[in-house]
Structure formats: C-alpha cells, structure tokens
Amino acid sequence: MSVPFDLELPTVRVRGYVAGSRLGDYVTFAVDTGATRTMLRSSVLRYIGCDFTRPVGRAQLTAATGLASAPIVSVKQITTLGRTREDLGIVAHDLPDTFEGDGLLGLDFFRSLVLRLDFANGLVGLTDPVHPRRWWQFLR
C-alpha cells in the first residue's frame, strides 16, 4: 500500500493510529530511516494510557546536543501505511516544539518489510518482500 506525501515539506510524513491500554488516537509520524526505534511524544503516550511507572526498557538517544535517556513503553497497536504492529516498544521522548508531528516512525516498524520512498511521485509505501524461488523449488 502506498500513500501520498507532501513533497514541499522537509520530512516524509504519514498518518497513523496508535492504541494504548485506555484508548487510541491518530498521530502524524515522520518517516525516519535513521531512527532504530519508533518514537512518540510523551504526552501522546500518556493520553492513550501507557504506563510510565513500568517501562519495558530505556533507550539511549544520540542527538546533536548530546546523549539522552528515554523510557520505552509498550503500546497495544500501531497502524500506518496499511500495516499493523502489536505490542511494540515505543520510545517516549519530547521532540522539539519546532517539530511538526507527533513522532518518528523508525526501523523497528519497517523490519521484514520493503519500504518504498518514491520522491518522483510523492509516494511512500510498505510491501511484503518478494522471495524468488530457487531452481530446486521447481522440482517439487
């Protein structure tokens, strides 16, 4: 599934849905192939009912200003680009006020899928990988 993105914006942005223990909400992600983990603003994660008293881990963040540590909380579901991930650990971090969006969609969401960024047509999409058949598989 491919969705259009605005070529005039400085980042590739996609809409998504995230569900916590209490409720869900629609969010805007920036596609970030340089981020190993998906990240959302702490306020969004609190709103949907994520438990900050028992994080599933901590993430070390590297930024231009130095290193920071942030909690990783579990969400029930994230859906975007026609794909759903369940029980994904999300980094809770407050992005700068100048960032227009709710978070970053990182490599953990894209794993095992094919990410297509089509800047000529302003499309972004995720598909299943194509596994070519080997010659011996035709003998079955």
C-alpha positions in Angstrom: 0.0 0.0 0.0 1.3 3.4 -0.9 0.1 6.8 0.3 1.0 10.3 -0.9 3.2 12.6 1.0 3.8 16.3 0.6 7.0 16.9 -1.4 7.1 20.5 -0.2 7.6 19.5 3.5 11.1 18.9 4.9 10.1 15.4 6.1 8.1 12.5 4.8 5.0 12.4 7.0 2.4 9.7 7.3 -0.7 9.4 9.4 -1.1 6.5 11.8 -3.2 5.1 14.6 -1.7 4.2 18.0 -3.6 2.3 20.7 -2.7 2.1 24.4 -4.3 0.5 27.3 -7.1 3.1 27.6 -7.8 4.3 24.1 -6.3 5.1 20.7 -5.6 8.3 18.8 -4.5 9.3 15.3 -0.9 10.7 15.0 1.5 12.1 12.5 4.8 10.3 12.1 7.9 11.5 10.2 9.4 8.5 8.4 12.9 8.3 9.8 15.2 5.6 8.4 18.0 6.8 10.7 16.0 6.0 13.9 16.3 2.5 15.1 13.2 2.7 17.2 9.8 4.4 16.8 9.3 7.4 19.0 6.3 9.3 20.2 5.8 12.4 22.3 5.3 11.5 26.0 2.0 13.5 26.1 0.5 11.3 23.3 1.6 8.1 25.1 0.2 9.3 28.4 -3.1 10.3 26.7 -3.6 6.7 25.3 -2.9 5.2 28.7 0.7 3.9 28.5 2.2 3.1 31.9 5.3 5.2 32.6 5.8 3.6 36.0 6.8 0.3 34.5 8.8 1.0 31.3 9.8 -2.1 29.3 13.3 -0.6 28.9 15.3 2.6 28.3 16.7 4.0 25.1 19.9 5.9 24.7 19.3 8.8 22.3 22.1 10.4 20.3 21.3 14.0 19.1 23.2 17.0 18.0 23.1 18.3 21.6 24.5 15.1 23.1 23.2 11.9 24.7 19.9 11.4 26.5 18.0 8.6 28.0 14.3 7.9 27.5 11.8 5.3 28.7 10.4 2.7 26.3 6.8 1.9 26.9 4.6 -0.8 25.2 1.7 0.1 23.0 -1.0 -2.3 22.1 -1.0 -1.4 18.4 0.4 0.9 15.8 -1.2 1.1 12.3 0.2 3.0 9.4 0.9 2.5 5.7 -1.5 -0.4 5.7 0.5 -2.3 8.3 -0.1 -3.0 12.0 2.4 -3.9 14.7 1.2 -5.1 18.0 2.9 -4.8 21.4 5.7 -2.6 20.1 8.0 -0.8 22.5 7.9 2.9 21.8 10.5 5.5 22.9 8.7 8.2 24.9 10.6 11.4 24.1 9.5 15.0 23.8 10.6 16.3 20.4 11.4 20.0 19.9 8.4 22.4 19.6 9.6 23.2 16.1 9.0 19.5 15.0 5.6 19.3 13.3 4.3 15.9 14.1 3.8 13.5 17.0 6.8 11.2 16.5 9.2 9.3 14.3 8.5 6.0 12.6 11.7 4.1 12.9 13.3 0.9 11.6 11.6 -1.3 14.2 8.3 -0.7 12.3 9.9 -1.4 8.9 11.7 -4.6 9.8 10.9 -7.6 7.5 9.1 -5.3 5.0 10.1 -3.4 1.9 10.0 0.4 2.3 9.5 2.3 -0.9 10.1 6.1 -1.0 9.1 7.5 -4.4 10.2 11.1 -4.4 9.4 11.5 -8.1 5.7 10.9 -7.4 5.5 11.7 -3.7 4.5 8.2 -2.5 5.6 6.1 0.4 4.6 2.5 1.0 5.3 -0.8 2.6 5.1 -4.2 0.9 6.0 -7.7 1.7 9.4 -8.9 0.4 9.5 -10.9 -2.7 11.4 -14.2 -2.2 12.5 -15.6 -5.5 12.1 -19.3 -5.9 15.3 -21.3 -6.2 15.8 -23.7 -9.1 15.3 -26.8 -6.8 11.9 -25.5 -5.6 10.5 -26.0 -9.2 11.2 -29.8 -8.9 8.5 -30.2 -6.2 
